[in-house]
Amino acid sequence: MSKYDFALDMATDNSNSLILRNIRPDSDVLETACAHGRMTRYLKEKLNCRVTIVENDAEAGASAAQYASDARHVGPQMGDLEKGPWYDNLKMAGKTFDYVVMADILEHLYDPWKVLGRARGLLKPGGSIWISVPNFTHNGVLIELLNGRFEYRKIGLLDNTHIRFFSAGSLEAMVRGAGLTVVKKADPVLAVKRTELKNSYRDVPWYVALYLKMRRGGEIYQFVWELKAADG
């Protein structure tokens, strides 16, 4: 079983629930890196959306495909966001979308800048891209670094499959570079003591802890943003 095969939790504020709450029913949605389809199923069954999926993992994509209206781009050859033919195929077919969902995927890519720019090219007029990206400057990560630690975990802020790391500033720069603008932020907050890093403000001197606690956005766990084309 994949480490990303977990149940959808709509009762709390997390990247999946925050994005899904902002999708209009009866929309055309492109869901990238859909995993086993927890969001795909909700989009289809609860929101009556038509969902096109792109998923690199063949087994996960096969599970999600039962909820998708278009599941051509599944598996390592078809569903690779960086090398696969998904973008060219969708462009040639004239497919456009009300929403492109990129939940917890950009940090796993070598060239997220290129992939985000491609997503922009598939939007309908007025369409949105919803992204979620871990906040590498969460106070829990900074406490790790201040103590000379950088240890990958199975999941979370230091997931061992993350390739790219973002602060709010560097993520905004990537968004602008892709010809997009941030129109909404729904960033979930998670206290240091509640993260998977298992540390606390007691792990640093009191004056450092005081500074960290005063940092704006220091306990934002993920950036969950709605993006639109900068030119309208």
C-alpha positions in Angstrom: 0.0 0.0 0.0 1.3 3.5 -0.9 2.1 5.8 1.9 -0.3 8.3 0.2 -3.3 6.0 0.3 -5.2 7.5 3.2 -8.8 8.4 3.8 -10.2 11.8 2.8 -10.8 14.0 5.9 -13.3 16.7 5.3 -13.9 17.4 9.0 -10.6 19.2 9.5 -8.7 21.9 7.7 -6.1 20.1 5.5 -4.9 20.6 2.0 -7.5 18.2 0.4 -10.5 19.5 2.3 -9.6 23.2 1.9 -9.3 22.7 -1.9 -12.4 20.7 -2.3 -14.5 23.2 -0.3 -13.6 25.8 -3.0 -14.5 23.7 -6.1 -17.9 24.6 -7.6 -20.2 21.7 -8.4 -20.6 20.5 -12.0 -17.1 21.7 -13.0 -14.5 20.4 -15.4 -11.5 19.5 -13.2 -8.0 18.3 -14.1 -6.5 16.5 -11.0 -2.8 15.9 -11.1 -1.1 13.3 -9.0 -4.5 12.0 -7.8 -3.0 9.0 -6.0 -5.8 6.4 -5.2 -8.6 8.9 -5.9 -9.8 10.1 -2.5 -10.3 13.6 -4.0 -11.4 12.2 -7.4 -14.2 10.3 -5.8 -15.4 13.3 -3.8 -15.3 15.5 -6.9 -17.4 13.0 -8.9 -19.9 11.8 -6.2 -20.4 14.9 -4.1 -19.7 17.7 -6.5 -20.8 16.0 -9.8 -17.6 17.2 -11.5 -16.1 15.7 -14.7 -12.6 14.8 -13.7 -9.5 14.2 -15.9 -6.7 12.5 -13.9 -2.9 12.4 -14.3 -1.2 9.8 -12.1 2.3 8.4 -12.4 1.6 5.3 -10.2 -0.2 2.7 -12.3 -1.8 0.9 -9.3 -3.0 4.1 -7.6 -4.2 5.5 -10.9 -6.2 2.4 -11.7 -8.0 2.9 -8.4 -8.8 6.5 -9.1 -9.8 5.8 -12.7 -13.2 4.5 -11.6 -14.2 8.0 -10.6 -12.7 9.8 -13.6 -14.3 10.7 -16.9 -10.8 10.7 -18.6 -8.1 8.4 -17.2 -5.8 8.1 -20.3 -2.8 9.5 -18.5 -2.1 6.9 -15.8 1.2 5.0 -15.3 4.9 5.9 -15.5 4.9 6.6 -19.2 1.5 8.4 -19.7 1.2 10.0 -16.2 4.6 11.5 -15.6 3.9 15.2 -15.1 7.4 16.2 -16.3 8.0 13.8 -19.2 4.6 12.3 -20.1 2.4 13.3 -23.0 -0.5 14.5 -20.9 -0.1 18.2 -21.7 0.3 17.8 -25.4 -2.6 15.3 -25.6 -5.0 17.6 -23.7 -4.0 20.6 -25.8 -4.5 18.8 -29.0 -7.8 17.6 -27.9 -8.8 21.1 -27.0 -9.5 20.2 -23.4 -9.7 23.1 -20.9 -10.7 23.2 -17.3 -12.5 25.2 -14.7 -10.0 24.0 -12.1 -6.6 22.3 -12.2 -5.8 20.7 -8.8 -2.2 20.3 -7.9 -2.4 19.1 -4.3 0.9 18.2 -2.7 2.8 17.5 -5.9 4.9 20.5 -6.9 7.5 19.8 -4.2 8.0 16.3 -5.7 9.0 17.6 -9.2 12.4 18.6 -10.6 10.9 21.4 -12.6 7.7 22.5 -10.9 8.0 25.9 -12.7 7.5 24.3 -16.1 4.6 22.1 -14.9 2.8 25.0 -13.3 3.1 27.0 -16.5 1.6 24.1 -18.5 -1.3 23.9 -16.1 -2.0 27.6 -16.8 -2.3 26.8 -20.5 -5.2 24.4 -19.8 -7.4 26.8 -17.9 -10.8 28.0 -19.2 -11.2 31.8 -19.1 -11.5 32.7 -15.4 -10.4 29.2 -14.4 -8.3 28.5 -11.3 -5.4 26.4 -10.3 -5.4 25.2 -6.7 -2.0 24.2 -5.2 -0.9 23.0 -1.9 2.8 23.0 -0.9 4.5 22.4 2.4 5.9 25.4 4.2 9.6 24.7 4.6 9.9 27.7 7.0 7.4 26.2 9.5 8.8 26.8 13.0 9.1 23.1 13.5 11.6 22.8 10.6 13.5 25.9 11.8 13.8 24.3 15.3 15.2 21.2 13.6 17.8 23.2 11.7 18.8 25.3 14.7 19.6 22.0 16.5 21.7 20.8 13.6 19.2 18.3 12.3 17.8 17.6 8.9 16.2 14.2 9.0 13.7 13.1 6.3 10.4 11.6 7.4 8.1 9.2 5.7 5.5 11.9 5.3 5.0 15.6 6.1 7.1 18.7 5.9 10.3 16.7 5.4 8.8 13.9 3.3 11.7 11.7 1.9 10.4 12.1 -1.7 10.4 15.9 -1.7 12.8 17.4 -4.2 12.0 21.1 -3.9 11.4 23.2 -0.8 9.5 26.5 -0.7 9.0 29.5 1.5 6.0 31.8 0.9 8.3 34.2 -1.0 9.9 31.6 -3.3 6.5 30.0 -4.0 5.1 33.4 -4.9 8.1 34.0 -7.2 7.3 30.7 -9.0 3.7 31.6 -9.4 4.5 34.9 -10.9 7.1 33.3 -13.2 4.4 31.0 -14.5 2.2 34.0 -15.5 -0.2 33.5 -12.5 -1.3 35.5 -9.6 -2.5 34.4 -6.1 -6.2 35.3 -5.6 -6.9 33.4 -2.4 -5.0 31.8 0.4 -6.5 29.2 2.7 -3.3 28.1 4.6 -3.9 25.6 7.4 -2.0 26.2 10.6 -0.5 23.4 12.7 1.2 24.1 16.1 4.8 23.0 16.4 4.0 20.4 19.1 1.4 18.8 16.8 3.6 18.2 13.7 5.2 14.9 12.8 8.6 16.4 13.6 8.0 15.8 17.3 9.8 18.9 18.6 8.8 21.9 20.6 9.8 25.5 21.5 11.5 24.0 24.6 14.1 22.7 22.2 15.6 26.1 21.6 16.6 29.0 24.0 13.7 31.0 25.4 14.6 34.1 23.4 14.8 32.1 20.2 11.4 30.5 21.0 10.0 34.0 21.7 11.2 35.2 18.3 9.8 32.1 16.5 6.4 32.5 18.2 6.2 36.1 17.0 7.1 35.2 13.4 4.2 35.9 11.0 3.1 32.7 9.5 5.5 30.6 11.5 3.0 27.9 12.1 1.5 27.8 8.6 1.8 24.1 7.7 1.1 24.3 4.1 0.4 27.0 1.5 -3.0 26.3 0.0 -3.5 28.9 -2.7 -5.9 29.6 -5.6 -4.2 30.9 -8.7 -5.5 32.6 -11.8 -3.9 33.8 -15.0 -2.2 37.2 -14.4 -3.6 38.5 -17.7 -7.2 37.7 -16.7 
